[in-house]
């Protein structure tokens, strides 16, 4: 299995060759030359597998340059009940990602029982073990540069803390994250973790990460790696739980299932798209946005128009306060039939602060073939959905999951199960839960005092050179 760039100007490479690097040298994102395909017979066998067996089956098709025995070791090390037992007391942690039935045909997929109580743990814990494995094999070290709007940062840091030969430089916006989210990151005292708080919004942080990644000389000299979902391994690992959820809510492989996915950077729903391309019988992938509705606008109109930092709203689902969806380029690459020239043409406008309209390129009609639909949610919608979920289903959900549930319920079809992806535990968004329900959400044991713990971080301007200077200062610690 070789991987190629969405922009068509970089040589094909293997999974382990792209694992540590993030963006391709031409600025594109890596994609498989061809998707592996799971037949009906394959799916019948996979139906009886537990999470680790499914992970090995899916990943062995996507990372075929890692010996199966080594990959099994990494999977078994990652997906343990001990690692994924930090969420609700009534969850079946042996399932790793339990499905919760709300009513006939409507479910949530629990992805928030990992160390940082967010779905990012599902891929990030594996990525940490993959990085350590690959670095040991190559005799290298790495400086990871990432950006977070709330959950990626803590998930990456908890996955990489204490890993030898790994240093993490995580950019986060000065405003937007909740105190709980900030405390999860800033309270870490590990010497290999560096939190850089940027005077700006998430998109400023993301732009800096991309700019550093595109400085090929600096990237090579300081061994810069990526853990954001521009990293293919992140997306590949997220495909697994779509397979797990599908088998959990169906009786046989003749049934189809729809998924509603709270979306900002398009990474989580992109994993669903990839699972569908590999043969999983998915009916619809519902893209649920908040007020930052760049993706909803695209799927309704064909216009992809990233917003400026000034236009990006601060909302009560802050991890989705994103106006440039990095992984969206992967879907457009598939939509064009793998045409790197066309992707470069479209992103030339985006990279210059503009937009593109697929109707003008004769491509928008193809979108329907991929089963995408979309909708958006407001603050009032989130509060109402959180209250509804408790009153009607007896469960408390976080604001991002509320976006997904609200939009998902509006897109249900008779006879087709709708699975809404839970993205975080309510404890991470206390103020919103208090506003909606009039009480604080329960916290997992050991996290009652997290905001009062000593914090360690550095505040910088939204300036590429300032970030580079910090990396240079600590690159060889």
HELIX and SHEET records of a PDB file:
HELIX    1   1 UNK A   15  UNK A   19  1                                   5    
HELIX    2   2 UNK A   40  UNK A   46  1                                   7    
HELIX    3   3 UNK A   51  UNK A   62  1                                  12    
HELIX    4   4 UNK A   68  UNK A   78  1                                  11    
HELIX    5   5 UNK A   93  UNK A   95  5                                   3    
HELIX    6   6 UNK A  120  UNK A  138  1                                  19    
HELIX    7   7 UNK A  152  UNK A  160  1                                   9    
HELIX    8   8 UNK A  179  UNK A  186  1                                   8    
HELIX    9   9 UNK A  202  UNK A  214  1                                  13    
HELIX   10  10 UNK A  216  UNK A  221  1                                   6    
HELIX   11  11 UNK A  232  UNK A  249  1                                  18    
HELIX   12  12 UNK A  267  UNK A  277  1                                  11    
HELIX   13  13 UNK A  294  UNK A  301  1                                   8    
HELIX   14  14 UNK A  318  UNK A  320  5                                   3    
HELIX   15  15 UNK A  328  UNK A  335  1                                   8    
HELIX   16  16 UNK A  340  UNK A  351  1                                  12    
HELIX   17  17 UNK A  358  UNK A  361  5                                   4    
HELIX   18  18 UNK A  364  UNK A  370  5                                   7    
HELIX   19  19 UNK A  379  UNK A  388  1                                  10    
HELIX   20  20 UNK A  389  UNK A  393  3                                   5    
HELIX   21  21 UNK A  399  UNK A  410  1                                  12    
HELIX   22  22 UNK A  426  UNK A  429  5                                   4    
HELIX   23  23 UNK A  430  UNK A  437  1                                   8    
HELIX   24  24 UNK A  450  UNK A  452  5                                   3    
HELIX   25  25 UNK A  464  UNK A  474  1                                  11    
SHEET    1   A 2 UNK A   3  UNK A   5  0                                        
SHEET    2   A 2 UNK A  30  UNK A  32 -1                                        
SHEET    1   B 6 UNK A  99  UNK A 103  0                                        
SHEET    2   B 6 UNK A 106  UNK A 110 -1                                        
SHEET    3   B 6 UNK A 417  UNK A 422  1                                        
SHEET    4   B 6 UNK A 257  UNK A 262  1                                        
SHEET    5   B 6 UNK A 282  UNK A 289  1                                        
SHEET    6   B 6 UNK A 372  UNK A 376  1                                        
SHEET    1   C 5 UNK A 224  UNK A 225  0                                        
SHEET    2   C 5 UNK A 142  UNK A 148  1                                        
SHEET    3   C 5 UNK A 166  UNK A 173  1                                        
SHEET    4   C 5 UNK A 193  UNK A 199  1                                        
SHEET    5   C 5 UNK A 458  UNK A 461  1                                        
SHEET    1   D 2 UNK A 303  UNK A 304  0                                        
SHEET    2   D 2 UNK A 356  UNK A 357 -1                                        
END                                                                             
